[in-house]
Amino acid sequence: MLNMDSLKNNHEKKRIQVAVDKNVAKEAETIMSEVGTNPTNLINMLYRAVISEGGIPFQAKLSKMQRAELTIQNYADSQKTIHITSADQLAKIWADEDDE
């Protein structure tokens, strides 16, 4: 049930810490500055929207590019890998491939 007191400006605060990629943070904070806000205000707006809408106020989904990258990564992860520890071992692997 929606608590109307939680939508009011309450003086008691809770500190929230998150780890964000530095490049992502820099780019996002530049945009925030351009639209006249900052990370603290944006997080407060997000929390209030979550309360107001009773859920996350946007769809959390991957873009087409992110889905393609994930497909490629999953394929790469599924491939057999060999740990090569010497030049001789590498030469043998290359020789074996030439025989095929």
DRENKOL-231296 format. One record per atom (N, C-alpha, C, O): atom name; x, z, y; residue number from 1. Coordinates in nm, 2 decimals, m for minus. Example, Ala and Ser with C-alpha at 12.3 -4.5 7.8 and 13.67 -1.06 7.14 Angstrom:
DRENKOL-231296
+------+--------+--------+--------+-----+
! site !     c1 !     c3 !     c2 ! pos !
+------+--------+--------+--------+-----+
!    N !   1.32 !   0.78 !  m0.57 !   1 !
!   CA !   1.23 !   0.78 !  m0.45 !   1 !
!    C !   1.32 !   0.78 !  m0.33 !   1 !
!    O !   1.42 !   0.85 !  m0.33 !   1 !
!    N !   1.28 !   0.71 !  m0.22 !   2 !
!   CA !   1.37 !   0.71 !  m0.11 !   2 !
!    C !   1.29 !   0.79 !   0.00 !   2 !
!    O !   1.34 !   0.80 !   0.11 !   2 !
+------+--------+--------+--------+-----+
end
This chain:
DRENKOL-231296
+------+--------+--------+--------+-----+
! site !     c1 !     c3 !     c2 ! pos !
+------+--------+--------+--------+-----+
!    N !   0.08 !   0.00 !  m0.12 !   1 !
!   CA !   0.00 !   0.00 !   0.00 !   1 !
!    C !   0.09 !   0.00 !   0.12 !   1 !
!    O !   0.19 !   0.07 !   0.13 !   1 !
!    N !   0.05 !  m0.08 !   0.22 !   2 !
!   CA !   0.13 !  m0.09 !   0.35 !   2 !
!    C !   0.12 !   0.04 !   0.43 !   2 !
!    O !   0.01 !   0.09 !   0.46 !   2 !
!    N !   0.24 !   0.09 !   0.46 !   3 !
!   CA !   0.25 !   0.21 !   0.54 !   3 !
!    C !   0.27 !   0.17 !   0.69 !   3 !
!    O !   0.38 !   0.12 !   0.72 !   3 !
!    N !   0.17 !   0.19 !   0.77 !   4 !
!   CA !   0.18 !   0.14 !   0.91 !   4 !
!    C !   0.29 !   0.21 !   0.99 !   4 !
!    O !   0.35 !   0.16 !   1.08 !   4 !
!    N !   0.33 !   0.34 !   0.94 !   5 !
!   CA !   0.44 !   0.41 !   1.01 !   5 !
!    C !   0.57 !   0.34 !   0.99 !   5 !
!    O !   0.66 !   0.34 !   1.08 !   5 !
!    N !   0.58 !   0.27 !   0.88 !   6 !
!   CA !   0.71 !   0.20 !   0.85 !   6 !
!    C !   0.73 !   0.07 !   0.94 !   6 !
!    O !   0.84 !   0.02 !   0.96 !   6 !
!    N !   0.62 !   0.03 !   1.00 !   7 !
!   CA !   0.63 !  m0.09 !   1.09 !   7 !
!    C !   0.66 !  m0.04 !   1.23 !   7 !
!    O !   0.70 !  m0.13 !   1.32 !   7 !
!    N !   0.64 !   0.09 !   1.26 !   8 !
!   CA !   0.67 !   0.14 !   1.40 !   8 !
!    C !   0.82 !   0.16 !   1.41 !   8 !
!    O !   0.89 !   0.17 !   1.31 !   8 !
!    N !   0.87 !   0.16 !   1.53 !   9 !
!   CA !   1.01 !   0.19 !   1.56 !   9 !
!    C !   1.04 !   0.33 !   1.53 !   9 !
!    O !   1.00 !   0.42 !   1.61 !   9 !
!    N !   1.11 !   0.36 !   1.43 !  10 !
!   CA !   1.14 !   0.50 !   1.39 !  10 !
!    C !   1.28 !   0.53 !   1.42 !  10 !
!    O !   1.37 !   0.44 !   1.40 !  10 !
!    N !   1.31 !   0.65 !   1.48 !  11 !
!   CA !   1.45 !   0.68 !   1.52 !  11 !
!    C !   1.54 !   0.71 !   1.41 !  11 !
!    O !   1.66 !   0.71 !   1.43 !  11 !
!    N !   1.49 !   0.75 !   1.29 !  12 !
!   CA !   1.57 !   0.78 !   1.18 !  12 !
!    C !   1.62 !   0.65 !   1.12 !  12 !
!    O !   1.54 !   0.56 !   1.08 !  12 !
!    N !   1.75 !   0.63 !   1.10 !  13 !
!   CA !   1.80 !   0.50 !   1.05 !  13 !
!    C !   1.87 !   0.52 !   0.92 !  13 !
!    O !   1.92 !   0.63 !   0.89 !  13 !
!    N !   1.88 !   0.41 !   0.84 !  14 !
!   CA !   1.95 !   0.41 !   0.72 !  14 !
!    C !   2.06 !   0.30 !   0.73 !  14 !
!    O !   2.02 !   0.19 !   0.76 !  14 !
!    N !   2.18 !   0.33 !   0.70 !  15 !
!   CA !   2.29 !   0.23 !   0.71 !  15 !
!    C !   2.29 !   0.15 !   0.58 !  15 !
!    O !   2.28 !   0.21 !   0.47 !  15 !
!    N !   2.29 !   0.02 !   0.59 !  16 !
!   CA !   2.30 !  m0.07 !   0.48 !  16 !
!    C !   2.42 !  m0.16 !   0.49 !  16 !
!    O !   2.45 !  m0.21 !   0.60 !  16 !
!    N !   2.50 !  m0.16 !   0.38 !  17 !
!   CA !   2.62 !  m0.24 !   0.39 !  17 !
!    C !   2.61 !  m0.35 !   0.28 !  17 !
!    O !   2.57 !  m0.33 !   0.17 !  17 !
!    N !   2.65 !  m0.47 !   0.32 !  18 !
!   CA !   2.65 !  m0.59 !   0.23 !  18 !
!    C !   2.78 !  m0.66 !   0.24 !  18 !
!    O !   2.85 !  m0.66 !   0.34 !  18 !
!    N !   2.82 !  m0.73 !   0.13 !  19 !
!   CA !   2.94 !  m0.81 !   0.13 !  19 !
!    C !   2.90 !  m0.96 !   0.15 !  19 !
!    O !   2.81 !  m1.00 !   0.07 !  19 !
!    N !   2.95 !  m1.02 !   0.25 !  20 !
!   CA !   2.91 !  m1.16 !   0.27 !  20 !
!    C !   3.04 !  m1.24 !   0.29 !  20 !
!    O !   3.14 !  m1.20 !   0.35 !  20 !
!    N !   3.04 !  m1.36 !   0.23 !  21 !
!   CA !   3.15 !  m1.45 !   0.25 !  21 !
!    C !   3.18 !  m1.47 !   0.39 !  21 !
!    O !   3.09 !  m1.49 !   0.48 !  21 !
!    N !   3.31 !  m1.46 !   0.43 !  22 !
!   CA !   3.35 !  m1.46 !   0.57 !  22 !
!    C !   3.31 !  m1.59 !   0.64 !  22 !
!    O !   3.26 !  m1.58 !   0.76 !  22 !
!    N !   3.33 !  m1.70 !   0.58 !  23 !
!   CA !   3.29 !  m1.83 !   0.64 !  23 !
!    C !   3.14 !  m1.84 !   0.66 !  23 !
!    O !   3.09 !  m1.88 !   0.77 !  23 !
!    N !   3.06 !  m1.79 !   0.57 !  24 !
!   CA !   2.92 !  m1.79 !   0.58 !  24 !
!    C !   2.87 !  m1.69 !   0.69 !  24 !
!    O !   2.79 !  m1.73 !   0.77 !  24 !
!    N !   2.94 !  m1.58 !   0.70 !  25 !
!   CA !   2.90 !  m1.48 !   0.80 !  25 !
!    C !   2.93 !  m1.54 !   0.94 !  25 !
!    O !   2.85 !  m1.53 !   1.03 !  25 !
!    N !   3.05 !  m1.60 !   0.95 !  26 !
!   CA !   3.09 !  m1.66 !   1.08 !  26 !
!    C !   2.99 !  m1.76 !   1.13 !  26 !
!    O !   2.95 !  m1.76 !   1.25 !  26 !
!    N !   2.96 !  m1.85 !   1.04 !  27 !
!   CA !   2.86 !  m1.96 !   1.08 !  27 !
!    C !   2.73 !  m1.91 !   1.11 !  27 !
!    O !   2.66 !  m1.95 !   1.21 !  27 !
!    N !   2.68 !  m1.81 !   1.03 !  28 !
!   CA !   2.54 !  m1.76 !   1.05 !  28 !
!    C !   2.54 !  m1.68 !   1.18 !  28 !
!    O !   2.44 !  m1.69 !   1.25 !  28 !
!    N !   2.65 !  m1.60 !   1.21 !  29 !
!   CA !   2.65 !  m1.52 !   1.33 !  29 !
!    C !   2.66 !  m1.61 !   1.45 !  29 !
!    O !   2.61 !  m1.57 !   1.56 !  29 !
!    N !   2.72 !  m1.72 !   1.44 !  30 !
!   CA !   2.72 !  m1.82 !   1.56 !  30 !
!    C !   2.58 !  m1.87 !   1.59 !  30 !
!    O !   2.54 !  m1.87 !   1.70 !  30 !
!    N !   2.51 !  m1.90 !   1.48 !  31 !
!   CA !   2.37 !  m1.95 !   1.50 !  31 !
!    C !   2.28 !  m1.83 !   1.55 !  31 !
!    O !   2.20 !  m1.85 !   1.64 !  31 !
!    N !   2.30 !  m1.71 !   1.50 !  32 !
!   CA !   2.22 !  m1.60 !   1.55 !  32 !
!    C !   2.25 !  m1.58 !   1.69 !  32 !
!    O !   2.15 !  m1.55 !   1.77 !  32 !
!    N !   2.37 !  m1.59 !   1.74 !  33 !
!   CA !   2.41 !  m1.57 !   1.88 !  33 !
!    C !   2.34 !  m1.67 !   1.96 !  33 !
!    O !   2.29 !  m1.64 !   2.07 !  33 !
!    N !   2.34 !  m1.80 !   1.91 !  34 !
!   CA !   2.27 !  m1.91 !   1.99 !  34 !
!    C !   2.12 !  m1.88 !   2.01 !  34 !
!    O !   2.06 !  m1.92 !   2.11 !  34 !
!    N !   2.06 !  m1.82 !   1.91 !  35 !
!   CA !   1.91 !  m1.79 !   1.92 !  35 !
!    C !   1.88 !  m1.65 !   1.98 !  35 !
!    O !   1.77 !  m1.61 !   1.98 !  35 !
!    N !   1.99 !  m1.58 !   2.02 !  36 !
!   CA !   1.97 !  m1.46 !   2.09 !  36 !
!    C !   1.95 !  m1.33 !   2.00 !  36 !
!    O !   1.88 !  m1.24 !   2.04 !  36 !
!    N !   2.01 !  m1.33 !   1.88 !  37 !
!   CA !   2.00 !  m1.22 !   1.79 !  37 !
!    C !   2.13 !  m1.19 !   1.73 !  37 !
!    O !   2.23 !  m1.25 !   1.76 !  37 !
!    N !   2.13 !  m1.09 !   1.64 !  38 !
!   CA !   2.25 !  m1.05 !   1.57 !  38 !
!    C !   2.22 !  m1.00 !   1.43 !  38 !
!    O !   2.10 !  m0.99 !   1.40 !  38 !
!    N !   2.32 !  m0.98 !   1.35 !  39 !
!   CA !   2.28 !  m0.94 !   1.21 !  39 !
!    C !   2.19 !  m0.82 !   1.20 !  39 !
!    O !   2.10 !  m0.82 !   1.11 !  39 !
!    N !   2.22 !  m0.72 !   1.28 !  40 !
!   CA !   2.13 !  m0.60 !   1.27 !  40 !
!    C !   1.99 !  m0.63 !   1.30 !  40 !
!    O !   1.90 !  m0.59 !   1.23 !  40 !
!    N !   1.96 !  m0.70 !   1.41 !  41 !
!   CA !   1.83 !  m0.74 !   1.45 !  41 !
!    C !   1.76 !  m0.83 !   1.34 !  41 !
!    O !   1.65 !  m0.81 !   1.31 !  41 !
!    N !   1.84 !  m0.92 !   1.29 !  42 !
!   CA !   1.79 !  m1.01 !   1.19 !  42 !
!    C !   1.75 !  m0.94 !   1.06 !  42 !
!    O !   1.64 !  m0.96 !   1.00 !  42 !
!    N !   1.83 !  m0.84 !   1.02 !  43 !
!   CA !   1.80 !  m0.77 !   0.90 !  43 !
!    C !   1.67 !  m0.68 !   0.92 !  43 !
!    O !   1.59 !  m0.67 !   0.83 !  43 !
!    N !   1.66 !  m0.62 !   1.04 !  44 !
!   CA !   1.54 !  m0.55 !   1.07 !  44 !
!    C !   1.42 !  m0.64 !   1.07 !  44 !
!    O !   1.31 !  m0.60 !   1.02 !  44 !
!    N !   1.43 !  m0.76 !   1.13 !  45 !
!   CA !   1.32 !  m0.85 !   1.12 !  45 !
!    C !   1.28 !  m0.89 !   0.98 !  45 !
!    O !   1.16 !  m0.89 !   0.95 !  45 !
!    N !   1.38 !  m0.91 !   0.90 !  46 !
!   CA !   1.36 !  m0.94 !   0.76 !  46 !
!    C !   1.28 !  m0.83 !   0.69 !  46 !
!    O !   1.19 !  m0.85 !   0.62 !  46 !
!    N !   1.33 !  m0.71 !   0.70 !  47 !
!   CA !   1.27 !  m0.59 !   0.64 !  47 !
!    C !   1.12 !  m0.58 !   0.68 !  47 !
!    O !   1.03 !  m0.55 !   0.60 !  47 !
!    N !   1.10 !  m0.60 !   0.81 !  48 !
!   CA !   0.96 !  m0.58 !   0.86 !  48 !
!    C !   0.87 !  m0.70 !   0.81 !  48 !
!    O !   0.75 !  m0.67 !   0.78 !  48 !
!    N !   0.93 !  m0.82 !   0.79 !  49 !
!   CA !   0.85 !  m0.93 !   0.74 !  49 !
!    C !   0.82 !  m0.90 !   0.59 !  49 !
!    O !   0.71 !  m0.93 !   0.54 !  49 !
!    N !   0.92 !  m0.84 !   0.51 !  50 !
!   CA !   0.89 !  m0.81 !   0.37 !  50 !
!    C !   0.77 !  m0.71 !   0.36 !  50 !
!    O !   0.69 !  m0.73 !   0.28 !  50 !
!    N !   0.77 !  m0.61 !   0.45 !  51 !
!   CA !   0.66 !  m0.52 !   0.45 !  51 !
!    C !   0.53 !  m0.58 !   0.49 !  51 !
!    O !   0.43 !  m0.56 !   0.42 !  51 !
!    N !   0.54 !  m0.66 !   0.60 !  52 !
!   CA !   0.42 !  m0.72 !   0.65 !  52 !
!    C !   0.35 !  m0.82 !   0.55 !  52 !
!    O !   0.23 !  m0.83 !   0.53 !  52 !
!    N !   0.44 !  m0.90 !   0.48 !  53 !
!   CA !   0.39 !  m1.00 !   0.39 !  53 !
!    C !   0.38 !  m0.95 !   0.24 !  53 !
!    O !   0.32 !  m1.02 !   0.16 !  53 !
!    N !   0.43 !  m0.83 !   0.22 !  54 !
!   CA !   0.42 !  m0.78 !   0.08 !  54 !
!    C !   0.51 !  m0.85 !  m0.01 !  54 !
!    O !   0.49 !  m0.85 !  m0.13 !  54 !
!    N !   0.62 !  m0.91 !   0.04 !  55 !
!   CA !   0.71 !  m0.98 !  m0.05 !  55 !
!    C !   0.82 !  m1.05 !   0.04 !  55 !
!    O !   0.82 !  m1.03 !   0.16 !  55 !
!    N !   0.90 !  m1.12 !  m0.02 !  56 !
!   CA !   1.01 !  m1.20 !   0.05 !  56 !
!    C !   0.94 !  m1.31 !   0.13 !  56 !
!    O !   0.87 !  m1.39 !   0.07 !  56 !
!    N !   0.97 !  m1.32 !   0.26 !  57 !
!   CA !   0.90 !  m1.42 !   0.34 !  57 !
!    C !   0.95 !  m1.56 !   0.33 !  57 !
!    O !   0.92 !  m1.64 !   0.42 !  57 !
!    N !   1.02 !  m1.59 !   0.23 !  58 !
!   CA !   1.07 !  m1.73 !   0.21 !  58 !
!    C !   1.09 !  m1.75 !   0.06 !  58 !
!    O !   1.11 !  m1.66 !  m0.01 !  58 !
!    N !   1.10 !  m1.88 !   0.02 !  59 !
!   CA !   1.12 !  m1.91 !  m0.12 !  59 !
!    C !   1.28 !  m1.90 !  m0.14 !  59 !
!    O !   1.35 !  m1.97 !  m0.07 !  59 !
!    N !   1.31 !  m1.83 !  m0.24 !  60 !
!   CA !   1.45 !  m1.82 !  m0.28 !  60 !
!    C !   1.48 !  m1.92 !  m0.39 !  60 !
!    O !   1.44 !  m1.90 !  m0.51 !  60 !
!    N !   1.53 !  m2.04 !  m0.36 !  61 !
!   CA !   1.56 !  m2.14 !  m0.46 !  61 !
!    C !   1.68 !  m2.22 !  m0.42 !  61 !
!    O !   1.73 !  m2.21 !  m0.31 !  61 !
!    N !   1.73 !  m2.29 !  m0.52 !  62 !
!   CA !   1.85 !  m2.37 !  m0.50 !  62 !
!    C !   1.82 !  m2.50 !  m0.44 !  62 !
!    O !   1.71 !  m2.56 !  m0.47 !  62 !
!    N !   1.91 !  m2.55 !  m0.35 !  63 !
!   CA !   1.89 !  m2.69 !  m0.30 !  63 !
!    C !   1.93 !  m2.79 !  m0.41 !  63 !
!    O !   1.98 !  m2.75 !  m0.52 !  63 !
!    N !   1.90 !  m2.92 !  m0.39 !  64 !
!   CA !   1.93 !  m3.02 !  m0.49 !  64 !
!    C !   2.09 !  m3.02 !  m0.51 !  64 !
!    O !   2.13 !  m3.03 !  m0.63 !  64 !
!    N !   2.16 !  m3.00 !  m0.41 !  65 !
!   CA !   2.31 !  m3.00 !  m0.42 !  65 !
!    C !   2.36 !  m2.88 !  m0.50 !  65 !
!    O !   2.44 !  m2.89 !  m0.58 !  65 !
!    N !   2.30 !  m2.77 !  m0.47 !  66 !
!   CA !   2.34 !  m2.64 !  m0.54 !  66 !
!    C !   2.30 !  m2.66 !  m0.69 !  66 !
!    O !   2.38 !  m2.61 !  m0.78 !  66 !
!    N !   2.19 !  m2.72 !  m0.72 !  67 !
!   CA !   2.15 !  m2.74 !  m0.86 !  67 !
!    C !   2.25 !  m2.83 !  m0.93 !  67 !
!    O !   2.29 !  m2.81 !  m1.05 !  67 !
!    N !   2.29 !  m2.94 !  m0.86 !  68 !
!   CA !   2.38 !  m3.04 !  m0.92 !  68 !
!    C !   2.52 !  m2.97 !  m0.94 !  68 !
!    O !   2.58 !  m2.99 !  m1.04 !  68 !
!    N !   2.56 !  m2.89 !  m0.84 !  69 !
!   CA !   2.69 !  m2.81 !  m0.86 !  69 !
!    C !   2.68 !  m2.72 !  m0.98 !  69 !
!    O !   2.78 !  m2.70 !  m1.05 !  69 !
!    N !   2.57 !  m2.65 !  m1.00 !  70 !
!   CA !   2.55 !  m2.56 !  m1.11 !  70 !
!    C !   2.56 !  m2.63 !  m1.24 !  70 !
!    O !   2.61 !  m2.58 !  m1.34 !  70 !
!    N !   2.50 !  m2.75 !  m1.25 !  71 !
!   CA !   2.50 !  m2.83 !  m1.37 !  71 !
!    C !   2.64 !  m2.87 !  m1.40 !  71 !
!    O !   2.68 !  m2.86 !  m1.52 !  71 !
!    N !   2.72 !  m2.91 !  m1.30 !  72 !
!   CA !   2.86 !  m2.95 !  m1.32 !  72 !
!    C !   2.94 !  m2.83 !  m1.37 !  72 !
!    O !   3.02 !  m2.84 !  m1.46 !  72 !
!    N !   2.92 !  m2.72 !  m1.30 !  73 !
!   CA !   2.99 !  m2.60 !  m1.34 !  73 !
!    C !   2.96 !  m2.55 !  m1.48 !  73 !
!    O !   3.05 !  m2.52 !  m1.56 !  73 !
!    N !   2.83 !  m2.56 !  m1.52 !  74 !
!   CA !   2.79 !  m2.52 !  m1.66 !  74 !
!    C !   2.85 !  m2.61 !  m1.76 !  74 !
!    O !   2.90 !  m2.57 !  m1.86 !  74 !
!    N !   2.86 !  m2.74 !  m1.73 !  75 !
!   CA !   2.92 !  m2.84 !  m1.82 !  75 !
!    C !   3.07 !  m2.81 !  m1.83 !  75 !
!    O !   3.12 !  m2.81 !  m1.94 !  75 !
!    N !   3.14 !  m2.79 !  m1.72 !  76 !
!   CA !   3.28 !  m2.76 !  m1.72 !  76 !
!    C !   3.31 !  m2.63 !  m1.80 !  76 !
!    O !   3.40 !  m2.62 !  m1.88 !  76 !
!    N !   3.22 !  m2.53 !  m1.78 !  77 !
!   CA !   3.24 !  m2.40 !  m1.85 !  77 !
!    C !   3.22 !  m2.42 !  m2.00 !  77 !
!    O !   3.27 !  m2.34 !  m2.08 !  77 !
!    N !   3.14 !  m2.52 !  m2.05 !  78 !
!   CA !   3.11 !  m2.53 !  m2.19 !  78 !
!    C !   3.22 !  m2.61 !  m2.26 !  78 !
!    O !   3.22 !  m2.62 !  m2.38 !  78 !
!    N !   3.32 !  m2.67 !  m2.19 !  79 !
!   CA !   3.42 !  m2.75 !  m2.25 !  79 !
!    C !   3.53 !  m2.67 !  m2.31 !  79 !
!    O !   3.56 !  m2.56 !  m2.26 !  79 !
!    N !   3.58 !  m2.71 !  m2.42 !  80 !
!   CA !   3.69 !  m2.64 !  m2.49 !  80 !
!    C !   3.81 !  m2.64 !  m2.40 !  80 !
!    O !   3.85 !  m2.75 !  m2.35 !  80 !
!    N !   3.88 !  m2.53 !  m2.39 !  81 !
!   CA !   4.00 !  m2.52 !  m2.31 !  81 !
!    C !   4.11 !  m2.48 !  m2.40 !  81 !
!    O !   4.09 !  m2.40 !  m2.50 !  81 !
!    N !   4.23 !  m2.52 !  m2.36 !  82 !
!   CA !   4.35 !  m2.48 !  m2.44 !  82 !
!    C !   4.45 !  m2.42 !  m2.34 !  82 !
!    O !   4.47 !  m2.47 !  m2.23 !  82 !
!    N !   4.51 !  m2.31 !  m2.38 !  83 !
!   CA !   4.61 !  m2.24 !  m2.30 !  83 !
!    C !   4.74 !  m2.30 !  m2.34 !  83 !
!    O !   4.79 !  m2.27 !  m2.45 !  83 !
!    N !   4.80 !  m2.37 !  m2.25 !  84 !
!   CA !   4.93 !  m2.44 !  m2.28 !  84 !
!    C !   5.04 !  m2.35 !  m2.22 !  84 !
!    O !   5.04 !  m2.31 !  m2.11 !  84 !
!    N !   5.14 !  m2.31 !  m2.31 !  85 !
!   CA !   5.24 !  m2.22 !  m2.27 !  85 !
!    C !   5.38 !  m2.28 !  m2.27 !  85 !
!    O !   5.48 !  m2.22 !  m2.23 !  85 !
!    N !   5.39 !  m2.41 !  m2.31 !  86 !
!   CA !   5.52 !  m2.47 !  m2.30 !  86 !
!    C !   5.51 !  m2.62 !  m2.28 !  86 !
!    O !   5.40 !  m2.68 !  m2.31 !  86 !
!    N !   5.62 !  m2.68 !  m2.24 !  87 !
!   CA !   5.62 !  m2.83 !  m2.22 !  87 !
!    C !   5.61 !  m2.90 !  m2.36 !  87 !
!    O !   5.55 !  m3.00 !  m2.37 !  87 !
!    N !   5.67 !  m2.84 !  m2.46 !  88 !
!   CA !   5.66 !  m2.90 !  m2.60 !  88 !
!    C !   5.51 !  m2.90 !  m2.64 !  88 !
!    O !   5.47 !  m3.00 !  m2.70 !  88 !
!    N !   5.44 !  m2.79 !  m2.62 !  89 !
!   CA !   5.30 !  m2.79 !  m2.66 !  89 !
!    C !   5.22 !  m2.90 !  m2.58 !  89 !
!    O !   5.14 !  m2.96 !  m2.65 !  89 !
!    N !   5.25 !  m2.92 !  m2.46 !  90 !
!   CA !   5.18 !  m3.02 !  m2.38 !  90 !
!    C !   5.21 !  m3.16 !  m2.43 !  90 !
!    O !   5.12 !  m3.24 !  m2.45 !  90 !
!    N !   5.34 !  m3.18 !  m2.46 !  91 !
!   CA !   5.38 !  m3.31 !  m2.52 !  91 !
!    C !   5.31 !  m3.34 !  m2.65 !  91 !
!    O !   5.27 !  m3.45 !  m2.67 !  91 !
!    N !   5.30 !  m3.24 !  m2.73 !  92 !
!   CA !   5.23 !  m3.26 !  m2.86 !  92 !
!    C !   5.08 !  m3.29 !  m2.84 !  92 !
!    O !   5.03 !  m3.38 !  m2.91 !  92 !
!    N !   5.02 !  m3.22 !  m2.75 !  93 !
!   CA !   4.87 !  m3.25 !  m2.72 !  93 !
!    C !   4.86 !  m3.39 !  m2.67 !  93 !
!    O !   4.77 !  m3.46 !  m2.72 !  93 !
!    N !   4.95 !  m3.44 !  m2.58 !  94 !
!   CA !   4.94 !  m3.58 !  m2.53 !  94 !
!    C !   4.96 !  m3.68 !  m2.64 !  94 !
!    O !   4.90 !  m3.78 !  m2.65 !  94 !
!    N !   5.06 !  m3.64 !  m2.73 !  95 !
!   CA !   5.09 !  m3.73 !  m2.84 !  95 !
!    C !   4.97 !  m3.74 !  m2.94 !  95 !
!    O !   4.94 !  m3.85 !  m2.99 !  95 !
!    N !   4.91 !  m3.63 !  m2.96 !  96 !
!   CA !   4.79 !  m3.63 !  m3.05 !  96 !
!    C !   4.67 !  m3.71 !  m2.99 !  96 !
!    O !   4.60 !  m3.78 !  m3.07 !  96 !
!    N !   4.66 !  m3.71 !  m2.86 !  97 !
!   CA !   4.55 !  m3.78 !  m2.79 !  97 !
!    C !   4.58 !  m3.93 !  m2.80 !  97 !
!    O !   4.49 !  m4.01 !  m2.82 !  97 !
!    N !   4.71 !  m3.97 !  m2.79 !  98 !
!   CA !   4.75 !  m4.11 !  m2.80 !  98 !
!    C !   4.72 !  m4.17 !  m2.94 !  98 !
!    O !   4.69 !  m4.29 !  m2.95 !  98 !
!    N !   4.72 !  m4.08 !  m3.04 !  99 !
!   CA !   4.70 !  m4.12 !  m3.18 !  99 !
!    C !   4.55 !  m4.15 !  m3.20 !  99 !
!    O !   4.52 !  m4.23 !  m3.30 !  99 !
!    N !   4.46 !  m4.10 !  m3.12 ! 100 !
!   CA !   4.32 !  m4.11 !  m3.15 ! 100 !
!    C !   4.27 !  m4.24 !  m3.10 ! 100 !
!    O !   4.15 !  m4.27 !  m3.11 ! 100 !
+------+--------+--------+--------+-----+
end
